[in-house]
Amino acid sequence: MIRCKLNSCLMLGLLSLAGSPVWAQDAANQKILTLQDAVNRAVTSNPTVDQAQAEMDASTERTRSAWTNIGPRVSAEYKEAHFKDEVLVPFEGKDGEVNLIKFRDDKTKTGSLTIAQPITGLYAAIQYGRFSSMQQDLSFESLRQAKRDVAFQTAEAFLNAYQAQEQEEITAASLNAAKRQYEDALAIQRVGRLSQGDVLKFQLALSQAETRAAQARTTKQVAFAMLQQMVQAKDDETIVLEQNLPKLEEETIDIQKGIEQALAQRPEAKKAELASELADYNKDLAYAQFIPSVNIFKKWDQNFGEVAGLGAEEKTAYYGISVSWDIWSNGSSVFAVREAISNKEKAEATRTSAKDGVKLDVIQAWQNFQAAKQSLKFAQTGVAQAEEAYRIDQTRFKNGQISATDLIFSESAMSTAQGTRVAAETQYLLWHFRLQRSMGKDLPQAQASQAPAQTAS
């Protein structure tokens, strides 16, 4: 990329000062923004990417939590109960004397420690761990998609701002030309060589040029505001775009390979594939509800200070197996399985639709890129022709060979041709980036176009 010339940068700065107050800042805050700089800033600071990154982090922790269900569980319990009175039980000794023995204090304290390991539950736990891992993969693809979308949206915002900036310069030049034509017309009228009607035509052309210039300034301000939002620029930061767009060196590949690359790399295709696999795991989890829950455990109980009456021990330890099975759940487990089967069918249909969408996206982007390339060639030729025609018509008008209307139309045609060329240049790059996006690129690249070439059937 080539940095803008000093005069152009200064002119852009002056135009910004004369336009929106958002951009009316000190020159010290001005920054030359390249397309690559804009993309890098957006990807690292855009809230959409931050949101996707936070979801990715949360999914990572959910996955870690899911896999911990495979190991044993350790639980501790402490219970302290307060009663109104202590409980005393009369006890008759050998000598016939009755004594009161404390059976329960007015406060009891007990504690227990339990270690349990699921047996049949391991299947569901492992399946859930795999399910969570795939959800983590899905979150990663969502993060990729968020970064990719922001990157390519920023590239488009940069191109729109660049086009608006160039169109403003073209309309400003057209306005200056209209002013000169009107001043020349007044001078020629004074020497009796031009009618009042022709002067009015030049005056009308000047008014129309002023309207177009005002509209171009507004369009530029809106485009720059959108770019500022994408790159999260501060309010006191004045952005000046790089003067020239990158030049592409076209590289062709087979269109079928381009589609295969898109299916392998596009986050949308990968997410649809993962969603189908997740539906399988979800169905397995639904069937796991019919499996009885079998756990082995060992437990330690301890009382703290109360009387261990009726043969109870102060410390006890025991182990065993616990089995539980929901014999009847009003059909909820069956309904859950049916829902999982339907979700699997839905995921399969979504995957097929996603693949079809990716294929169509590549083909459309390729065709539009080809059309944009041809339009750029015609637009470049048109500018050269329009500029030469206007130069000739200026001379012919001064010699009285054409009317004022002819000269106005000639200047308008030149201005339109210049605007068309700028639009064609940005559209060419725009569809180049969209083609890259359709083929699964994560970031816009301006070095080579990598456009798929159609092959004979």
Steps between C-alpha positions, in 0.01 A plus 500: 500500500605858427464780754302803391688808386540789738282736299217248481516434873491872574207547268310217667573653837362835386190335357448322832528829688244653271263205537381311806617612849573133575801530275595859586799418720860601535743382235693317774211252528490423129604151396553355155282188506578217260254224418710247691522730803122538501446124490752435777348764726147371447585136567674585828253755635153442355233409763363221280837323514526561876158341547595193298830472690317510832266224382802297391658539845174401669471194275854396593412507869175307436700230324742470790209478740330230291802270499531518879175299526698187409703498821384426855301753697593593855238663720509611862207573729482659844180519700442684826154480660380695806215372720304662775611252767738214537352149514561296820406132530459330840723199549470257790827373637576165663433638845156610389598865495358692205738735326434745218716437198538773232363357176526815295650838572312820423741539208623229261779524244569241233710490187558268206736460205392308189691389190285379211598372156241462224500168314220495244502880507845498339344447156283810531787695655738412215239581238431832669873573511525437127187706444654792692828467310314528173314802633841650569596432139174663395585808709842513338340502155262772619800704612665443160184610328468811717859603426458424132173693473644801680817489287315493168236749616781736597663453161170590334457800731852613407424467128171687541677779686773509236243519221309775680825691551591473132149591390516810717825602332346442156192706582722772647700509176177506302377789713819695437464435128139620509609817679768568237255435219249741652765768550623451141142520376451834675821631344398384152154650545652838580671507161175405329596148394258308727127532558329539836339158452836328477619681812193373686584147389846533653347642816260204522791258448684673787200455731476134410873454563464662844215257581707199394795621706281542809356150454850357457618665823206350689563155353865524601419600855263205540750258345779623727274474804427136416871431454577672828249276675644185344856578612381639835675832442481763772292812451808722499676289238502627143536224243661570164487215251792378297494663157528197273326164503708182473551353154400137458694231321247247386560132565256244362400163639234249400154602618426150628812517717381837623171346609679210671724746682196698613324187632814406692576843644181704530386532865137466389567158346706385798235618746229314310716185505564535873132565568415170330753313716372677810151377418636142502651544845183666625301198380737267689452708813124473462521119477728497806202601713375139474817362663481444878740704707756283681759655733752357742575699813681511829383716790642611834267631775619686811312643795645782704436477872143369527425177680521195281199324639335169419818338375585776252865561432675832509675425169371279222625413151321296236486446125257357248311536175210730433258433217220723381273465200211714390240234427235744383539865400168557323670449164741794531801284408325370189405851397859615553623225265246597236607863528867402460416298187314796349788734585737260323285512185490878524880519537546279192272725296687807625834347402375429147362853472827649626700310239268616224527858626880485503513368144262768373692771688827403328341495155327836550812665637706365210256623236472845661877523531536428129238761417671756727831436326348567158318809629829641630664461159212680326494773767872570462459530122195723546687747719774548242243554228286741705800710610624533142150587375464770767839649412398522135155643580653775712697619199202466265277698737747785523512505119120508482470159338274343768235631737516546876276197541748282313785615724296440816408151384864430415621603846220302664593193295863532610400533866266201469771291335745583779243405763424178314869410497529554876190290558636228269834495682336456838249246369785299349674480837170450679409193296857378526463501879153346481641222285769437758236497774283255307798264464570497874774759548512634856640842404485709182820475301594745226818332374334257260142447400496118488198498274364160393496444126215312338596174328332319220248238603 
